[in-house]
Amino acid sequence: MEKKKRKHFWRNIKVKYKLTISDESHLQDVFSIRLSKLRVIVAGVCLFLFLFFLVGALIWITPVKNFLPGYLDAEFRKDVVNYSLVVDSLSQMAEVQEAYVDNLKSILQGDVKADTVKSIDSVQYNLDFTELHRSKREEEYRKDFEEKEKYNLSLYPENQVSGGPNFFPPVKGIITAKFNSLESHFGVDLVAAENQPVVAVSDGTVIYCGFDMDVGYVIQIQHNNEFISIYKHNARLLKKIGDAVKGGEAIAIVGNTGKITTGAHLHFELCHKGSFVDPEEYIVF
C-alpha cells in the first residue's frame, strides 16, 4: 500500500500542465509553456539558492557587513573610539563654556564682584571645588626635588641578564599586550601616563630617529652584545642619531602618535642578533 502511494505521488508530481496566453481578439496562442509540479519545485529551489548567494556576496564585498554583529573591522572600531573621545572632549569644553557664561552673567548682574572672576574661572570642571594654593616654600621644595631627580639613573631597579647588559624598564606602566610572534606582535604594549618620559633600557648609541605613519615617532638604540631596543608611538623624541645615551636616561616622551594606536602608550621591542625576543624575558616591568 505504501509503495502504491509513493508511485502515485511521483506520477502526480511529474504530470505536465500547459500554461497558455492567448490573444482573445484573434483566438491565437501568443505564449505557452509546459510545467510540472517537479519543475516548479526545482525552479523555486534554484531561485532561492541564487538569491541567498547573491545577498551573501553583496554583504561580504560591501560595507554592509560592518553593521552585522561580529563583522566590525578594526579600522571602523578605531574610528568609533576616536569619535567617542572627541565627543567627550567637546562635552567637557561645552561645560567649561557654560560655566564661564554663568560666571560672566553673574558679574554683569552684580551678583559677583569683579575681583573674584579669576577664582571662579579657575573652577571649570567642578564648581564646588575649593582651590588650594601652594605655599612659596612648597614650590621651592618641588622645584629643587624635580631638578635633582631629573637625570637620576637609580629611578628604576636594574635587572641583570645572563650574557647581556643591565636593562631598565623603558617606562613605569602596565603591560596590556604581550609579545606574540604568531600574531606578528613583536613587542609589548605599556600603558603609561601621557607626557611621561621614556628612558633608554641600557647604555648605547641612537641609530634611528624618525616618524612612521603607522607607529608615530620611533627611536632605536644599539646596545652591547648585539641588542637593539625600539620605542614607538612617542609624542616627542629627545635624542638624535649618533647620540650616546646612558641606561635610565630620558630619550623620548610617551605619546599617542601613528594610526595603529588607541591611547597614550609605549610599544617596546627588543632585538638580539637580528631577531625579535620577548622583552619580559630580559626586563622586569
One Martini backbone bead per residue (centre of mass of N, CA, C, O) as a GRO file, in nm:
protein
  285
    1MET     BB    1   0.059   0.063  -0.021
    2GLU     BB    2   0.305   0.248   0.010
    3LYS     BB    3   0.410   0.204  -0.279
    4LYS     BB    4   0.160   0.321  -0.431
    5LYS     BB    5   0.180   0.610  -0.309
    6ARG     BB    6   0.458   0.675  -0.420
    7LYS     BB    7   0.390   0.641  -0.722
    8HIS     BB    8   0.161   0.847  -0.726
    9PHE     BB    9   0.329   1.091  -0.645
   10TRP     BB   10   0.534   1.088  -0.884
   11ARG     BB   11   0.321   1.095  -1.108
   12ASN     BB   12   0.187   1.364  -1.015
   13ILE     BB   13   0.453   1.549  -1.015
   14LYS     BB   14   0.504   1.484  -1.342
   15VAL     BB   15   0.273   1.626  -1.439
   16LYS     BB   16   0.176   1.809  -1.716
   17TYR     BB   17   0.133   2.160  -1.780
   18LYS     BB   18  -0.048   2.410  -1.964
   19LEU     BB   19   0.059   2.741  -2.036
   20THR     BB   20  -0.161   2.991  -2.176
   21ILE     BB   21  -0.146   3.275  -2.406
   22SER     BB   22  -0.413   3.463  -2.548
   23ASP     BB   23  -0.571   3.613  -2.824
   24GLU     BB   24  -0.893   3.714  -2.814
   25SER     BB   25  -0.941   3.847  -3.099
   26HIS     BB   26  -0.784   3.584  -3.264
   27LEU     BB   27  -0.745   3.306  -3.122
   28GLN     BB   28  -0.432   3.311  -3.027
   29ASP     BB   29  -0.129   3.189  -2.945
   30VAL     BB   30   0.134   3.357  -2.779
   31PHE     BB   31   0.186   3.170  -2.512
   32SER     BB   32   0.371   2.869  -2.403
   33ILE     BB   33   0.390   2.628  -2.123
   34ARG     BB   34   0.550   2.348  -1.969
   35LEU     BB   35   0.446   2.206  -1.656
   36SER     BB   36   0.555   2.090  -1.334
   37LYS     BB   37   0.584   2.037  -1.008
   38LEU     BB   38   0.887   1.968  -1.017
   39ARG     BB   39   0.983   2.218  -1.177
   40VAL     BB   40   0.883   2.430  -0.976
   41ILE     BB   41   1.051   2.334  -0.734
   42VAL     BB   42   1.333   2.356  -0.865
   43ALA     BB   43   1.311   2.657  -0.942
   44GLY     BB   44   1.268   2.761  -0.652
   45VAL     BB   45   1.534   2.656  -0.532
   46CYS     BB   46   1.726   2.803  -0.728
   47LEU     BB   47   1.630   3.090  -0.660
   48PHE     BB   48   1.699   3.082  -0.361
   49LEU     BB   49   2.005   3.026  -0.392
   50PHE     BB   50   2.071   3.275  -0.562
   51LEU     BB   51   1.977   3.488  -0.352
   52PHE     BB   52   2.154   3.396  -0.119
   53PHE     BB   53   2.434   3.438  -0.262
   54LEU     BB   54   2.389   3.732  -0.342
   55VAL     BB   55   2.355   3.851  -0.059
   56GLY     BB   56   2.622   3.742   0.055
   57ALA     BB   57   2.808   3.893  -0.145
   58LEU     BB   58   2.716   4.182  -0.077
   59ILE     BB   59   2.799   4.170   0.223
   60TRP     BB   60   3.106   4.094   0.183
   61ILE     BB   61   3.186   4.343  -0.043
   62THR     BB   62   3.046   4.535   0.157
   63PRO     BB   63   2.985   4.761   0.430
   64VAL     BB   64   2.737   4.607   0.555
   65LYS     BB   65   2.894   4.410   0.752
   66ASN     BB   66   2.949   4.629   0.982
   67PHE     BB   67   2.630   4.593   1.088
   68LEU     BB   68   2.712   4.319   1.185
   69PRO     BB   69   2.763   4.087   1.404
   70GLY     BB   70   3.125   4.046   1.411
   71TYR     BB   71   3.215   4.264   1.148
   72LEU     BB   72   3.386   4.473   1.291
   73ASP     BB   73   3.640   4.648   1.208
   74ALA     BB   74   3.926   4.795   1.326
   75GLU     BB   75   3.902   5.073   1.189
   76PHE     BB   76   3.609   5.132   1.275
   77ARG     BB   77   3.658   5.101   1.579
   78LYS     BB   78   3.868   5.328   1.601
   79ASP     BB   79   3.680   5.556   1.509
   80VAL     BB   80   3.473   5.527   1.734
   81VAL     BB   81   3.667   5.590   1.965
   82ASN     BB   82   3.763   5.869   1.865
   83TYR     BB   83   3.480   5.999   1.854
   84SER     BB   84   3.418   5.960   2.154
   85LEU     BB   85   3.650   6.139   2.255
   86VAL     BB   86   3.561   6.395   2.111
   87VAL     BB   87   3.282   6.418   2.244
   88ASP     BB   88   3.390   6.435   2.533
   89SER     BB   89   3.559   6.692   2.490
   90LEU     BB   90   3.322   6.872   2.396
   91SER     BB   91   3.161   6.841   2.656
   92GLN     BB   92   3.370   6.975   2.841
   93MET     BB   93   3.382   7.245   2.687
   94ALA     BB   94   3.084   7.314   2.730
   95GLU     BB   95   3.103   7.329   3.039
   96VAL     BB   96   3.308   7.557   3.049
   97GLN     BB   97   3.142   7.767   2.889
   98GLU     BB   98   2.899   7.764   3.080
   99ALA     BB   99   3.052   7.859   3.332
  100TYR     BB  100   3.151   8.125   3.209
  101VAL     BB  101   2.872   8.248   3.145
  102ASP     BB  102   2.764   8.240   3.433
  103ASN     BB  103   2.983   8.425   3.551
  104LEU     BB  104   2.931   8.670   3.364
  105LYS     BB  105   2.634   8.708   3.443
  106SER     BB  106   2.685   8.763   3.744
  107ILE     BB  107   2.857   9.016   3.700
  108LEU     BB  108   2.645   9.185   3.535
  109GLN     BB  109   2.429   9.159   3.785
  110GLY     BB  110   2.609   9.185   4.066
  111ASP     BB  111   2.670   8.902   4.227
  112VAL     BB  112   2.977   8.948   4.140
  113LYS     BB  113   3.285   9.029   4.182
  114ALA     BB  114   3.547   9.110   3.980
  115ASP     BB  115   3.790   8.988   4.176
  116THR     BB  116   3.649   8.674   4.144
  117VAL     BB  117   3.692   8.559   3.854
  118LYS     BB  118   3.945   8.385   3.874
  119SER     BB  119   3.841   8.179   4.089
  120ILE     BB  120   3.598   8.087   3.915
  121ASP     BB  121   3.743   8.005   3.642
  122SER     BB  122   3.927   7.780   3.775
  123VAL     BB  123   3.636   7.635   3.810
  124GLN     BB  124   3.543   7.425   3.551
  125TYR     BB  125   3.461   7.115   3.643
  126ASN     BB  126   3.427   7.211   3.962
  127LEU     BB  127   3.242   7.437   4.148
  128ASP     BB  128   3.298   7.291   4.445
  129PHE     BB  129   3.590   7.355   4.429
  130THR     BB  130   3.875   7.414   4.641
  131GLU     BB  131   4.141   7.605   4.604
  132LEU     BB  132   4.488   7.519   4.663
  133HIS     BB  133   4.760   7.693   4.752
  134ARG     BB  134   5.086   7.715   4.717
  135SER     BB  135   5.357   7.756   4.873
  136LYS     BB  136   5.668   7.882   4.849
  137ARG     BB  137   5.812   7.645   4.987
  138GLU     BB  138   5.685   7.418   4.812
  139GLU     BB  139   5.786   7.519   4.537
  140GLU     BB  140   6.090   7.499   4.605
  141TYR     BB  141   6.092   7.195   4.670
  142ARG     BB  142   5.989   7.088   4.399
  143LYS     BB  143   6.207   7.214   4.218
  144ASP     BB  144   6.451   7.079   4.358
  145PHE     BB  145   6.359   6.782   4.322
  146GLU     BB  146   6.329   6.780   4.009
  147GLU     BB  147   6.629   6.852   3.946
  148LYS     BB  148   6.758   6.601   4.093
  149GLU     BB  149   6.561   6.370   3.935
  150LYS     BB  150   6.586   6.400   3.625
  151TYR     BB  151   6.889   6.219   3.611
  152ASN     BB  152   6.812   5.965   3.774
  153LEU     BB  153   6.934   5.629   3.744
  154SER     BB  154   6.772   5.510   4.017
  155LEU     BB  155   6.463   5.489   3.940
  156TYR     BB  156   6.530   5.195   3.850
  157PRO     BB  157   6.554   4.869   3.864
  158GLU     BB  158   6.773   4.627   3.804
  159ASN     BB  159   6.836   4.365   3.537
  160GLN     BB  160   7.015   4.086   3.524
  161VAL     BB  161   7.162   3.942   3.232
  162SER     BB  162   7.269   3.674   3.083
  163GLY     BB  163   7.498   3.804   2.859
  164GLY     BB  164   7.393   4.093   2.929
  165PRO     BB  165   7.266   4.377   3.004
  166ASN     BB  166   7.145   4.630   3.191
  167PHE     BB  167   6.798   4.667   3.251
  168PHE     BB  168   6.548   4.897   3.198
  169PRO     BB  169   6.257   5.026   3.220
  170PRO     BB  170   6.114   5.247   2.994
  171VAL     BB  171   5.850   5.242   3.182
  172LYS     BB  172   5.583   5.324   3.395
  173GLY     BB  173   5.366   5.041   3.359
  174ILE     BB  174   5.116   4.854   3.179
  175ILE     BB  175   5.056   4.550   3.044
  176THR     BB  176   4.835   4.490   2.748
  177ALA     BB  177   5.057   4.355   2.545
  178LYS     BB  178   5.211   4.082   2.438
  179PHE     BB  179   5.427   3.872   2.315
  180ASN     BB  180   5.348   3.765   1.956
  181SER     BB  181   5.456   3.606   1.675
  182LEU     BB  182   5.188   3.485   1.551
  183GLU     BB  183   5.065   3.805   1.552
  184SER     BB  184   5.297   4.016   1.495
  185HIS     BB  185   5.390   4.078   1.807
  186PHE     BB  186   5.725   4.215   1.881
  187GLY     BB  187   5.607   4.311   2.170
  188VAL     BB  188   5.517   4.561   2.412
  189ASP     BB  189   5.245   4.712   2.585
  190LEU     BB  190   5.259   5.036   2.758
  191VAL     BB  191   5.073   5.189   2.988
  192ALA     BB  192   5.089   5.549   3.020
  193ALA     BB  193   5.146   5.851   3.095
  194GLU     BB  194   5.121   6.136   2.960
  195ASN     BB  195   5.445   6.276   2.929
  196GLN     BB  196   5.618   6.051   2.995
  197PRO     BB  197   5.919   5.929   3.027
  198VAL     BB  198   6.154   5.776   2.811
  199VAL     BB  199   6.390   5.520   2.860
  200ALA     BB  200   6.679   5.374   2.852
  201VAL     BB  201   6.766   5.035   2.906
  202SER     BB  202   7.063   5.119   2.805
  203ASP     BB  203   7.353   5.148   2.694
  204GLY     BB  204   7.415   5.362   2.396
  205THR     BB  205   7.320   5.415   2.044
  206VAL     BB  206   7.171   5.611   1.822
  207ILE     BB  207   7.030   5.481   1.496
  208TYR     BB  208   6.721   5.600   1.519
  209CYS     BB  209   6.507   5.868   1.381
  210GLY     BB  210   6.140   5.893   1.345
  211PHE     BB  211   5.852   5.880   1.120
  212ASP     BB  212   5.545   5.689   1.130
  213MET     BB  213   5.225   5.643   1.027
  214ASP     BB  214   5.161   5.395   1.228
  215VAL     BB  215   5.389   5.450   1.493
  216GLY     BB  216   5.527   5.712   1.472
  217TYR     BB  217   5.756   5.789   1.691
  218VAL     BB  218   6.098   5.671   1.651
  219ILE     BB  219   6.345   5.480   1.849
  220GLN     BB  220   6.690   5.357   1.827
  221ILE     BB  221   6.913   5.126   2.011
  222GLN     BB  222   7.249   5.042   2.052
  223HIS     BB  223   7.394   4.769   2.212
  224ASN     BB  224   7.535   4.542   2.368
  225ASN     BB  225   7.544   4.221   2.251
  226GLU     BB  226   7.339   4.272   2.006
  227PHE     BB  227   7.138   4.499   2.100
  228ILE     BB  228   6.797   4.625   2.030
  229SER     BB  229   6.599   4.912   2.087
  230ILE     BB  230   6.238   4.989   2.061
  231TYR     BB  231   6.041   5.301   2.023
  232LYS     BB  232   5.687   5.374   2.018
  233HIS     BB  233   5.449   5.642   2.003
  234ASN     BB  234   5.574   5.908   2.037
  235ALA     BB  235   5.556   6.254   2.095
  236ARG     BB  236   5.876   6.284   2.154
  237LEU     BB  237   6.216   6.350   2.073
  238LEU     BB  238   6.543   6.383   2.257
  239LYS     BB  239   6.705   6.251   2.024
  240LYS     BB  240   6.977   6.168   1.804
  241ILE     BB  241   7.170   6.059   1.576
  242GLY     BB  242   7.463   5.945   1.766
  243ASP     BB  243   7.378   5.938   2.045
  244ALA     BB  244   7.478   5.898   2.371
  245VAL     BB  245   7.349   5.670   2.616
  246LYS     BB  246   7.200   5.602   2.922
  247GLY     BB  247   7.076   5.416   3.153
  248GLY     BB  248   6.772   5.598   3.225
  249GLU     BB  249   6.761   5.794   2.999
  250ALA     BB  250   6.600   6.033   2.842
  251ILE     BB  251   6.449   6.000   2.490
  252ALA     BB  252   6.131   6.041   2.546
  253ILE     BB  253   5.770   6.077   2.493
  254VAL     BB  254   5.477   5.985   2.574
  255GLY     BB  255   5.219   5.873   2.336
  256ASN     BB  256   4.973   5.893   2.027
  257THR     BB  257   5.114   5.805   1.763
  258GLY     BB  258   4.960   5.710   1.494
  259LYS     BB  259   4.732   5.476   1.368
  260ILE     BB  260   4.832   5.230   1.568
  261THR     BB  261   4.622   5.360   1.808
  262THR     BB  262   4.430   5.413   2.144
  263GLY     BB  263   4.666   5.550   2.318
  264ALA     BB  264   4.868   5.611   2.570
  265HIS     BB  265   5.179   5.454   2.469
  266LEU     BB  266   5.426   5.184   2.464
  267HIS     BB  267   5.614   5.032   2.208
  268PHE     BB  268   5.825   4.753   2.284
  269GLU     BB  269   6.142   4.642   2.149
  270LEU     BB  270   6.362   4.342   2.116
  271CYS     BB  271   6.689   4.275   1.991
  272HIS     BB  272   6.885   3.967   1.897
  273LYS     BB  273   7.071   3.909   1.640
  274GLY     BB  274   6.807   4.004   1.447
  275SER     BB  275   6.594   3.911   1.672
  276PHE     BB  276   6.307   3.881   1.822
  277VAL     BB  277   6.226   3.932   2.166
  278ASP     BB  278   6.116   3.886   2.485
  279PRO     BB  279   6.123   4.135   2.715
  280GLU     BB  280   6.031   3.963   2.978
  281GLU     BB  281   6.314   3.796   2.974
  282TYR     BB  282   6.492   4.085   3.049
  283ILE     BB  283   6.251   4.245   3.196
  284VAL     BB  284   6.126   4.421   3.479
  285PHE     BB  285   5.800   4.575   3.487
   0.00000   0.00000   0.00000
